[in-house]
Each structure stands twice: as structure tokens, then as C-alpha cells.
Amino acid sequence: MLRDKRPPPIIHHAQVRENETPRALANCYSLVRMWEQAVPGSEEIVMNTVAREMERLASESPNQHDYELLSSFQAYLIYSILMYFGPQGGFSDTTMVTLLDMASHTARNGLFCAAELARVRPTWESWIVAATKRRAIFTLYLFSSIYNADRMLPNFVAEELRGVYAPGNKTLWEATDRQTWNKEYDRYLLDWQDGSLEINELWASPEKEEPGRKRRIERWVESADEFGMMLYSVCAHIHGS
């Protein structure tokens, strides 16, 4: 996020353009920098600053615009991961409950664009919101699985995600302008006339062994980015390749 100057895979680069970054993400970048560069002895003040920002995000109205809800959820998720895996601790069961609530608010308005479901090209902006929501929700489920396993709690296949599209291809996600993205999405529609790959197609099922399903997965793998391949690896480990 800071070392390679690239946003993490749950934040689209268009969200963090100069002078256009939502407050939640702008604050997130600043606080992550504080966290990473904290000198010995200053950890407590950094932790307290992050905790206050998390409280502010948690207190925001769930009736905000979809884009603002997403930005707040992304920031809260990043803070949660920092706290959980950081040496200072500070992550509690209450934090996880709040994180799940924010995920619910973010997903409430849907994880798809209407145009995606109609298999036509959406606007770049609407696709960015939908695709980023899906990535953030997938990351939450992976994080909550680690949280549950550490506490010897049961984990379940996320049946509620059945039908949600797997992360889109690398060229779509990394397109730097509208014209390039429009061209790539038109190509994507031609390549996926049989419908976008759904995350459950990577789960264990009799259909997964069918030649047609295997070809769809292979086609998806050929164009997946690093985040998509990470999800593929997790699914292959859990469900078998």
C-alpha cells in the first residue's frame, strides 16, 4: 500500500486519485503511514488515533451514498487487518461485529451493476463500485475465516456468496482511463458470452469436473490478476483443484 505506491487489491486506483479520494480512504492512507513509520515509544498514540478513526467510521449513518459506505468499509477492514496481525493487538470481538455490520451495509445495495446482469457494458464508475465491493467482501470472508479458526470456531462455505462474480480480469481492473476500459470490457463481453465466472464455480461440486466448467475456469485463470489467483489458490486448497 505504501511501499510499492500501489493501492491494495480491495481499493481501485480511481478511488485514490489526487484531490478525489474519499475522506475515509484519505485518512486511511495517512494512518497506515503513521502505523508503518511509528518510532519506538509512539505506538500507543498511533493505536489510539486509529481506534478513534474506527469509532468515527462505525458511527456514520448506514444511509450514506453507496460509494461512501464502500470507502468506510474498506478503511475499517484495513484497520482491522492491521490491528489483528500487528504486535500491539487491540482487535476485539466487538471490532469484528462492527466490521460485519459495515459489510452488510455495503452489500445491501447489491454486488452487481444492472448492466453486468444484462450482459452489456456498464459505466466505468458503476463497475468500479461493484467490482471493488466484491473484492472487499471476499477479503472479509477470508479474514473472518482466520479469526474463527484462531478461536476454534467453525467455518462454513459462504453459501450466501453463491452467484457472486469472481474477481474480473487484470486488464479491466488496471485500465487507467475510460476509453481503455470500454475497449477491454467490450472484449471481455465477447470472451464471456456464456456469463461471467461465479465464485462458486471454484468450489467443490460434481459440475466442476465437467469439461465445460473446467474450460471456463481455465479461461478465467488465464486473465486473473494476483488477487484472483490468491482466491483461486485458497479455493483449490479447500475444495481441491
C-alpha positions as CSV (number, residue, x, y, z in Angstrom):
1,M,0.0,0.0,0.0
2,L,2.8,2.4,0.8
3,R,6.0,0.5,-0.2
4,D,5.1,-0.1,-3.8
5,K,2.9,3.0,-4.3
6,R,0.0,0.8,-5.4
7,P,-3.4,0.6,-3.7
8,P,-4.2,-2.8,-2.1
9,P,-6.3,-5.1,-4.2
10,I,-9.5,-4.1,-2.4
11,I,-9.1,-0.4,-3.4
12,H,-9.4,0.6,-7.1
13,H,-6.8,3.1,-8.2
14,A,-9.5,5.5,-9.4
15,Q,-10.7,5.8,-5.7
16,V,-7.4,7.3,-4.6
17,R,-6.7,9.9,-7.3
18,E,-5.3,13.2,-6.2
19,N,-7.9,15.5,-4.8
20,E,-10.7,12.9,-5.4
21,T,-10.0,10.5,-2.6
22,P,-13.0,10.0,-0.2
23,R,-12.3,11.1,3.4
24,A,-12.3,7.6,4.8
25,L,-9.6,6.4,2.4
26,A,-7.5,9.6,2.6
27,N,-7.5,9.2,6.4
28,C,-6.7,5.5,6.0
29,Y,-3.6,6.2,3.9
30,S,-2.3,8.8,6.4
31,L,-2.9,6.5,9.4
32,V,-1.4,3.5,7.7
33,R,1.7,5.6,7.1
34,M,1.7,6.6,10.8
35,W,1.4,2.9,11.7
36,E,4.3,1.8,9.5
37,Q,6.6,4.7,10.5
38,A,5.9,4.8,14.2
39,V,9.1,5.2,16.2
40,P,9.5,3.1,19.3
41,G,7.5,4.5,22.2
42,S,4.9,6.2,20.0
43,E,2.9,3.0,19.4
44,E,0.2,3.9,21.9
45,I,-0.7,7.2,20.4
46,V,-0.8,5.7,16.9
47,M,-3.1,2.9,18.2
48,N,-5.4,5.5,19.9
49,T,-5.6,7.6,16.7
50,V,-6.5,4.6,14.6
51,A,-9.1,3.5,17.2
52,R,-10.7,6.9,17.2
53,E,-11.0,6.8,13.4
54,M,-12.5,3.4,13.6
55,E,-15.1,4.7,16.1
56,R,-15.9,7.6,13.7
57,L,-16.4,5.2,10.8
58,A,-18.6,2.9,12.9
59,S,-20.8,5.8,14.0
60,E,-21.5,7.0,10.4
61,S,-25.0,6.7,9.1
62,P,-25.7,3.4,7.2
63,N,-27.9,5.5,4.8
64,Q,-24.9,7.2,3.2
65,H,-24.3,7.1,-0.5
66,D,-23.1,3.6,-1.7
67,Y,-19.7,5.0,-2.6
68,E,-19.2,6.4,0.9
69,L,-20.3,3.2,2.5
70,L,-17.8,1.3,0.5
71,S,-15.0,3.6,1.3
72,S,-15.7,3.5,5.0
73,F,-15.9,-0.3,4.9
74,Q,-12.6,-0.6,3.0
75,A,-10.8,1.6,5.5
76,Y,-12.3,-0.2,8.5
77,L,-11.3,-3.6,7.0
78,I,-7.7,-2.4,6.5
79,Y,-7.5,-1.1,10.1
80,S,-8.9,-4.4,11.4
81,I,-6.3,-6.4,9.5
82,L,-3.5,-4.1,10.8
83,M,-4.7,-4.5,14.4
84,Y,-5.3,-8.2,14.2
85,F,-1.9,-9.1,12.8
86,G,0.0,-6.2,14.4
87,P,2.2,-6.8,17.5
88,Q,0.2,-4.2,19.6
89,G,-3.1,-6.1,19.3
90,G,-6.2,-4.1,20.0
91,F,-8.6,-6.2,17.9
92,S,-11.7,-7.4,19.8
93,D,-14.9,-9.3,19.2
94,T,-16.7,-6.0,19.1
95,T,-14.5,-4.9,16.2
96,M,-15.4,-8.0,14.2
97,V,-19.1,-7.5,14.9
98,T,-18.8,-3.8,13.7
99,L,-16.8,-5.0,10.6
100,L,-19.6,-7.5,9.7
101,D,-22.2,-4.8,10.1
102,M,-20.4,-2.4,7.8
103,A,-20.0,-5.2,5.3
104,S,-23.8,-5.8,5.4
105,H,-24.5,-2.1,4.9
106,T,-22.0,-2.1,1.9
107,A,-23.6,-5.2,0.3
108,R,-27.2,-4.1,0.9
109,N,-27.5,-2.2,-2.4
110,G,-26.1,-5.2,-4.3
111,L,-22.8,-6.6,-5.5
112,F,-23.6,-6.2,-9.2
113,C,-24.3,-3.5,-11.7
114,A,-27.7,-3.9,-13.5
115,A,-25.7,-3.8,-16.8
116,E,-23.5,-6.7,-15.7
117,L,-26.6,-8.8,-15.1
118,A,-27.9,-7.8,-18.5
119,R,-24.5,-8.7,-20.1
120,V,-24.0,-5.3,-21.5
121,R,-21.2,-2.7,-20.8
122,P,-21.9,-0.7,-17.6
123,T,-20.4,2.7,-16.9
124,W,-16.8,2.6,-15.7
125,E,-17.9,4.2,-12.4
126,S,-20.6,1.8,-11.6
127,W,-18.4,-1.2,-12.4
128,I,-15.6,0.1,-10.2
129,V,-18.0,0.3,-7.2
130,A,-19.5,-3.2,-7.9
131,A,-16.1,-4.9,-8.6
132,T,-14.5,-3.3,-5.6
133,K,-17.4,-4.3,-3.3
134,R,-16.9,-7.9,-4.4
135,R,-13.2,-7.8,-3.7
136,A,-13.7,-6.3,-0.3
137,I,-16.4,-8.8,0.7
138,F,-14.2,-11.7,-0.4
139,T,-11.4,-10.3,1.7
140,L,-13.7,-10.0,4.7
141,Y,-14.7,-13.7,4.4
142,L,-11.1,-14.8,4.3
143,F,-10.2,-12.6,7.3
144,S,-13.2,-13.9,9.2
145,S,-12.2,-17.5,8.5
146,I,-8.8,-16.8,10.0
147,Y,-10.5,-15.1,13.0
148,N,-12.8,-18.1,13.5
149,A,-10.0,-20.7,13.1
150,D,-7.8,-18.9,15.7
151,R,-10.7,-19.1,18.2
152,M,-11.6,-22.7,17.3
153,L,-14.9,-21.6,15.9
154,P,-16.5,-23.4,13.0
155,N,-16.0,-22.1,9.5
156,F,-18.6,-22.6,6.7
157,V,-18.6,-22.4,2.9
158,A,-20.0,-18.9,2.2
159,E,-23.2,-20.1,0.5
160,E,-24.6,-16.6,0.6
161,L,-21.9,-15.7,-2.0
162,R,-23.1,-18.3,-4.4
163,G,-23.7,-16.5,-7.7
164,V,-21.3,-13.6,-7.0
165,Y,-18.8,-13.0,-9.8
166,A,-15.2,-13.9,-9.2
167,P,-12.8,-11.0,-9.5
168,G,-12.6,-9.7,-13.0
169,N,-9.6,-9.9,-15.2
170,K,-6.3,-8.0,-14.7
171,T,-6.6,-5.7,-17.7
172,L,-10.1,-4.5,-16.7
173,W,-9.0,-3.8,-13.1
174,E,-5.8,-2.0,-14.1
175,A,-7.2,0.0,-17.0
176,T,-6.1,3.6,-16.4
177,D,-8.8,5.5,-18.4
178,R,-12.4,5.2,-19.6
179,Q,-11.5,4.7,-23.2
180,T,-9.2,1.8,-22.5
181,W,-11.6,0.2,-20.0
182,N,-14.5,0.5,-22.5
183,K,-12.4,-1.3,-25.1
184,E,-11.4,-4.0,-22.7
185,Y,-14.9,-4.5,-21.4
186,D,-16.2,-5.0,-24.9
187,R,-13.5,-7.6,-25.4
188,Y,-14.5,-9.2,-22.1
189,L,-18.1,-9.5,-23.2
190,L,-17.1,-11.3,-26.3
191,D,-14.8,-13.7,-24.4
192,W,-17.6,-14.4,-21.8
193,Q,-20.7,-14.7,-23.8
194,D,-21.6,-17.6,-21.6
195,G,-21.7,-15.3,-18.5
196,S,-19.1,-14.2,-16.0
197,L,-17.4,-16.8,-13.8
198,E,-19.1,-17.1,-10.4
199,I,-17.1,-17.7,-7.2
200,N,-19.0,-20.9,-6.5
201,E,-17.7,-22.4,-9.8
202,L,-14.3,-22.7,-7.9
203,W,-15.9,-24.7,-5.1
204,A,-16.1,-28.5,-5.0
205,S,-19.1,-29.8,-6.9
206,P,-19.8,-32.6,-9.5
207,E,-20.2,-29.9,-12.1
208,K,-16.7,-28.7,-11.5
209,E,-15.4,-31.9,-13.2
210,E,-17.4,-31.3,-16.3
211,P,-15.2,-30.3,-19.4
212,G,-17.2,-27.2,-19.9
213,R,-16.8,-26.0,-16.3
214,K,-13.1,-26.8,-16.5
215,R,-12.6,-24.7,-19.6
216,R,-14.4,-21.8,-18.0
217,I,-12.1,-21.9,-15.0
218,E,-9.0,-22.2,-17.2
219,R,-10.2,-19.2,-19.3
220,W,-10.7,-17.2,-16.1
221,V,-7.2,-18.2,-14.7
222,E,-5.6,-17.0,-17.9
223,S,-6.7,-13.4,-17.3
224,A,-6.9,-13.2,-13.5
225,D,-4.8,-10.8,-11.5
226,E,-2.8,-11.6,-8.4
227,F,-5.9,-11.2,-6.1
228,G,-7.9,-13.5,-8.3
229,M,-5.1,-16.1,-8.2
230,M,-4.9,-15.9,-4.5
231,L,-8.6,-16.6,-4.2
232,Y,-8.2,-19.5,-6.7
233,S,-5.3,-20.9,-4.6
234,V,-7.5,-20.7,-1.4
235,C,-10.4,-22.4,-3.2
236,A,-8.1,-25.1,-4.7
237,H,-6.6,-25.8,-1.2
238,I,-10.1,-26.1,0.4
239,H,-12.0,-27.8,-2.3
240,G,-9.3,-29.4,-4.4
241,S,-8.0,-28.3,-7.7
